[in-house]
């Protein structure tokens, strides 16, 4: 039976939300009335299929951590010998929120209707990306569904960990920079005018540093709001421009050419691509199909294009490592590991080694970046504060001469 998300009023007039299974929406409304609820809306839970979308799924799917946990639990239950429909039913009963409960109940309904697990996942593309559907298909066909689900859970956890690691490495320098800008702006627009304004009444020539500080303070007080508006407009315009694929392609290509940022972007995207390929090839997904799926999970457009062109060359008979190497987008170390895997017949293992090596490279550069950016921002703020203090103190040191 399909699952339906409902909104209903109870006897006190409060809105109740939840998910029920039933043959039709009319049957679910009847079940709600039997519970003493007055149904407001009853919609079949669908995400990417032909049915009507509900508010529970129309915006986004499961998060990476939720997806990894759901996959791990499903693998454990299937490994314990439970049929797929019973495993999904157990997951719906222990779901953390209505969103997950609705999703698992809908998957169970599709499976009970005769669909395979991969086909059921295909109806929820926002929650289950193409790599999940292709890998589960291969697992069902080979009879290794439990193993495949375990590997998918590892993959989802590793991908989420990589994302969190990058965000954590950049969060501290970014927060420190924002606080520094706010502090310096506050000093220049509020503290400095009150202090150096005293020297203006002396009608004497002030030191160059003091005059520069006063001019900078006056400029920010007069035009600071315009600068803020211009920055916001620039950010909005950039986001709008990057919606165009051609502009985004150029931006991503520029990032790859930058000295440090390029290394980070190349390592992160290579790690994601090789980890995805390792999982798919090990799960018996054909290499050409795996390359198409891996290209979808790589956010950098030039590297995504390189994977697509590599798939075309592999289809023509070229070796995989040679096809990737011709693009010039992937690190030589990863290419050598892939070539070694092709020669030895251990391509999945060497793809995993390439992903691990790129992960280590990324960790090393993120650690170095964090170690450099934090002190650099502190030194920059210290230098600015020192300049402000000196500009204020210099007239005081020369106060006697100014008064004379």
C-alpha positions, -999 to +999 in steps of 0.1 A: +000+000+000+012+035-007+020+060+020+002+092+025+013+123+043-016+140+061-025+172+080-055+170+103-072+189+131-077+171+164-106+177+189-087+207+204-082+224+171-045+217+169-029+206+136-015+171+136+009+158+109+020+123+101+021+095+076-003+066+071-005+037+047-037+030+028-050+018-005-063+053-015-064+088-001-101+083+006-093+053+028-067+073+047-092+101+053-116+075+067-090+061+090-082+096+103-119+103+110-120+070+130-092+084+151-112+115+158-092+137+134-106+160+108-083+156+077-072+189+060-049+173+033-039+138+024-012+135-003+006+104-015+043+106-007+063+108-039+095+126-046+106+121-082+079+099-096+048+107-115+026+113-085+020+145-067+048+158-046+041+164-009+055+193+011+076+169+030+097+161-001+093+189-025+124+208-014+152+184-006+160+149+002+179+132+031+211+147+044+243+129+040+245+118+077+208+106+076+214+087+043+245+070+057+226+059+089+196+047+070+218+027+046+238+012+075+206+002+094+191-014+062+223-034+056+223-047+092+186-057+091+190-075+057+222-091+069+202-104+099+179-123+075+149-100+073+131-096+040+135-061+024+099-051+031+102-061+068+135-043+071+120-011+057+090-015+080+113-018+110+131+013+099+099+033+095+089+024+131+122+037+145+125+067+122+138+099+139+112+122+122+082+122+100+103+128+069+123+096+073+092+077+083+074+088+052+103+079+030+108+044+044+071+036+044+069+047+008+099+025-001+082-004+017+050+002-002+068+001-036+086-031-027+054-048-016+039-038-049+065-059-066+093-034-074+129-041-067+147-020-040+166-002-067+134+007-085+119+019-053+149+041-046+146+055-082+113+072-072+132+093-047+162+108-066+166+137-042+173+113-013+190+085-032+215+097-059+222+077-090+252+059-075+229+044-049+204+031-075+231+017-098+250+000-070+219-015-054+208-028-088+242-045-092+239-059-056+205-073-062+216-089-095+247-105-079+230-115-046+254-093-026+229-067-015+240-067+021+276-062+012+268-035-013+247-016+013+275-017+038+299-003+012+273+024+003+271+033+040+309+036+042+309+057+010+282+081+023+300+085+056+334+091+039+318+117+016+301+135+045+333+134+065+352+150+036+327+178+034+327+184+071+365+184+072+367+211+045+340+232+062+357+229+096+391+238+081+377+270+065+353+280+093+379+293+118+398+315+094+365+328+079+350+336+113+382+352+125+383+374+093+347+385+098+353+394+135+385+413+125+367+433+099+339+441+124+364+452+151+385+474+127+353+489+112+340+497+147+373+513+157+374+535+126+338+546+125+331+551+163+363+551+185+387+570+162+365+600+154+359+607+191+396+606+199+413+623+170+386+649+167+403+667+196+434+673+175+414+689+147+406+719+169+443+727+174+446+738+137+481+725+135+498+701+111+492+666+123+515+636+116+510+618+083+497+587+100+471+606+120+459+624+089+457+592+070+437+576+098+413+605+100+408+605+062+401+567+063+377+571+092+358+600+075+356+579+043+341+549+061+316+571+080+305+588+048+306+559+023+306+528+044+270+520+038+276+523+000+305+499+002+284+474+021+256+477-005+282+472-033+296+441-016+262+426-012+253+434-048+286+419-060+278+386-041+243+385-055+255+392-090+282+365-087+256+339-076+233+348-104+262+347-130+273+313-117+239+298-124+250+298-161+270+267-168+295+285-190+303+310-163+305+283-137+329+263-159+352+293-163+351+299-125+359+263-117+388+263-143+402+295-126+400+278-092+420+249-105+448+273-117+452+291-084+483+279-064+468+266-032+431+266-039+437+246-071+455+218-052+427+216-026+400+215-053+418+190-074+425+167-045+389+169-032+373+162-066+398+134-074+391+118-041+354+119-046+356+106-082+380+077-074+360+067-043+328+066-063+345+046-091+360+021-066+326+015-051+308+011-084+334-011-101+338-033-070+300-037-071+301-051-106+288-019-123+303-016-158+331+009-161+314+030-187+283+033-165+305+040-135+322+068-152+289+084-161+278+082-125+311+094-111+309+124-134+276+134-117+291+135-082+321+157-091+311+193-086+341+208-105+329+212-141+363+209-159+370+177-140+335+164-147+340+171-184+373+152-183+355+122-168+328+123-196+355+126-223+374+097-207+343+076-209+340+083-246+376+073-252+372+041-231+342+032-252+365+036-283+390+012-268+415+034-249+429+025-215+411+041-186+443+057-171+455+070-205+420+085-212+421+103-178+457+114-183+450+131-216+427+156-199+455+169-177+430+175-149+439+146-125+470+143-103+498+121-118+499+100-086+463+090-089+468+082-126+498+059-119+478+040-092+449+036-117+473+024-144+488-001-120+453-014-111+445-019-148+477-039-154+473-061-123+436-066-127+430-049-093+413-017-105+388-014-076+415-017-050+438+008-067+410+032-072+404+030-035+441+036-029+440+066-052+411+080-032+429+074+001+461+090-012+442+121-024+424+122+010+457+123+027+469+150+004+438+171+011+442+166+048+478+178+046+470+209+027+439+217+048+461+214+080+487+237+064+460+262+053+445+263+087+479+268+104+487+297+081+454+315+077+447+319+114+480+336+124+480+356+091+446+371+100+457+378+136+489+395+123+469+416+099+445+427+126+474+434+149+492+455+123+460+475+117+454+481+154+490+491+159+487+516+131+455+531+148+472+533+182+504+549+167+483+574+147+465+584+179+496+585+201+519+605+178+500+638+182+500+632+220+537+627+220+541+660+201+513+678+221+536+704+236+550+714+202+515+715+187+502+738+215+532+761+210 
